[in-house]
Amino acid sequence: YPLEKAEQYVALRRPYLINDLRMQRTLMDRRLVYDLLEESGIDVPRHVFMSRDGYVSTGTGDGPKKNADDEGGSSICREEPEIEEHDDHIEVNGVTINKPFVEKPVDADDHNIAIYYPSSAGGGCKKLFRKVGDRSSEFYPEINEIRRDGSYIYEEFIETQGTDVKMYTVGPDYGHAEARKSPTVDGKVERNPDGKEVRFPVILTLREKEIARRIVLRFKQQVCGFDILRIQEGDSLVSYVC
């Protein structure tokens, strides 16, 4: 998407904007998105940032922050991220994330997302990617170590019984949601006779409608889409945005 060119056009012609272009810069960094979602009171998966570019989280992404009064402490994130990798978990800046966990590049345009599985499940790594034909993921049993070549978000894998919910908004008061088979199941995209991905309408909860309203207002995107992970926790249906 030629965002820079769009910004130049807006500066020249000053058209009426449905979506705020400046906020689209924010959307390009998954860490900024998670920090703003937390700031807005929206649930996100338990996560930690492995930032090798000096990014400092305003939310929970950097793990526990030391107080300035603590010995050797600071009120900001450590300059050098700390990571320890073990067979079935990682520790980043004092936060433990157990396998299975998800590894996301911080660049929102990078869809090379990985899921690492524990040894009790046979280990290995499932790589997700933009749909190619009828495939959306591939499993690699020999890969068990995380990537070390950039900045990533590591988050707990949320089991959704094999479905993802795609949410779409038009303004703060209208939302539409569809469920599809999750790419984490077997990587095969289910399509109808017309070649379109099979999806099913979803009835939104009051909480999910409020989530959509907050996202539209906080990110200043009247027309937008995002993913919801639904899980049952006791008697409650909990929806995480990811």
N, C-alpha and C positions, 0 to 999 in steps of 0.2 A: 504494500500500500504506500503510495508516494506522499507521505505525510508532509514532508518539507515543501513539496510543490503545492499542496493544498493550503498550507499556511501562507505561502507567498500570494496565492490567489485571494485568500480572505483579506490579507493586508492591503491588497490592491483594490478589490471591488467591494469589500465590506458587505457580503451577503448576510441574510438571516441564517443563523446556525441552529440546527436541530441538536447536534452534538458538539460539545466544547472540544476544540482541537487541542488546546493546551493540556487538557486532562488526558488526551490520548497519548501524550508523551509519558504520563504517569502509568498508563495501562501497559506500557511496553516493558515494565519491570515487575515481575511477579512479587517481589518483596514489598514494593510500595503498595501494591494492591492488597496484599495480606495485612499490612500495617493499617491501611485505611479501613479495611473491613472490620478489623478488631476495634479500631477507634469508633466505628459506627455501631458497635454492639452486635455484630453479625458473627455467628459461629464459623470458625474455620478448623480444619484438622489440626491436631497437636503437631507442631512443627519446630524446626530450628533452621537458621540460615548459616550456610558455610560461605561467607563472603570473603573473597580474596581480592576485592577491589576497594576495601575501606568503607563499605556501606555500614551505616549504623541504624539499627532498627528502632522505631518509636513504639513498637509493640513487644511481643514476647519472642520475636525471632532470634534474638541474640542470647537467649537464655538468661539466667539470673545475673543481674547487674550489681556489682559491689557498690556500697556507699563510699563516698569520699572519705568518711571517717575511718573506714576499715584499713588495716595495715596493708599498704601497697595497693589500695583500692582506687577505683576511679568511678565517676558517675556516668561514664560512657563505656561503650563496648571495647573489648580488648582490640588493640591494633592488629595483632596477629591471631587469626582464628586457630583454635586448638581442636584437633580431631584425633580420635583413636578408633581404629576399626577392629572389630572382633568377629568371630565366626557368625554370631547370630544377633549382633547389635552394633551400633556405632555410638560414640560419645562426642558431641560437638559443643564446645564451650560449657561443659558441665551438664549438658542435657543428653539423656539416653533415649535413643529411638530404637526399638526392637524390630527385628524382621518379623513379618514382611513390612517393608517401608517403601515409600515412593521417593524417587530422586528426580527433581525438576530443574532444568536450567533456569536461571533467573530471567533470561531473555524470553519474553512471552511469544516471540516469533519462532522460537526453537521448540519444536514439538517432539524432540527426541527424549521422551520421558522413560524412566526405567523403574521396574519394581523388583526388589531383591527378596528372595524367599529364604526362610530358615532351614537349617539342616534337617529338622524334623519333618519338613515337607519335601525333602530331596534337594534343597538349595536351588541355585540357578537364578537367572534373571530374565524377566520378560520386558522386551523393548516395545514401547508404544510409538506410533507415528501416524501422520496424516494418512487417511485411507488410500491405498493403492490397489485398484481393482476391488477384490472382495477380501482384502487383508487389512487389518488395523494394528496388529501386533505379532511378534514372533518370540518364541521362548528359546533361550540359550542356556542349557544345563551346565556348561563349563564356566560361565561368568558368575563370579561370586563377590568380586571386589568392586567398590564404588569408583567412579571417575575422579581424577585428580587434576583435571585440566582447566578448571574455571570455578565460577561461583554457582552454588546450587541451593535449592530448598530441599530439606529432608523432612518428610512427614509420615505419620502413621498411616498405614493402609487401612481404609475403611471398607469393610465388607458390606456390600449393598445387595446381596442375593442376586448378583448378575445383571443389574440394571443401572443405568445412569439417567438422570433427569436433565434435560436441556430446557432452560427457562428463557423466554423472550419478553421484552417489554416495549410498550409504546406509551411513553409518558409514565408518571408515577402511579397512575391509577388503573393501568391495564397490563395484565400479564398472561402469557400462554405458556404451557409447559407440555413437553412430550418426553416419554420414556423410550429408551432404546437399549439393545443388548450392550453391555459394557465390553469394551475391547480387552478387558482383563480376563474374560471368560476363556475364549479359545482363539481370539484374533480373527475370527471369520465374521464378515459383515453380512447380516441378513438383509436380503433385498426382495422386493415384491416383483411381480411379473414385468413391471415397467422399468425395473432396474434401480428404483429408489430405495434407500435404506428404510427398513420397516421401523415405524415408530407408532406409539400409542398415546392418545391424549391423557393428561394427568389432571386430576382435580387438586388444586392448590389448597393448602391449609392457610388459616389466617396468618400464621407466623411467616409462611413463605411469601404471602402477598406483602407483608410488611417488609420482609427482606428486600423484595424487588423495589419497593418504594424508596427505601433507604439507599439502595445502590444507584438508582436513577438520580436522586438528589445529590448524593455525595460525590459521584463521579461525573455529574453533569452530562449524562448521556441519555437522551430521551428515548432513543431506539438502540437497544443493546441486547446482548445475550450472555448468559453465564451458566455454569454447571452447578447442579445440586446433588449432593450425596445424601440419600435418606437412609436412616437406620432406626430400628426400634430399640429404645432404651427404657426398659420397664414398661410402663403404660403409656409412654410418650413417644411420639415420632419426632426425631431430631433431624434437622436439615443443616448440613454443612455446605458452605460455598467454597469451591476450589478452582 
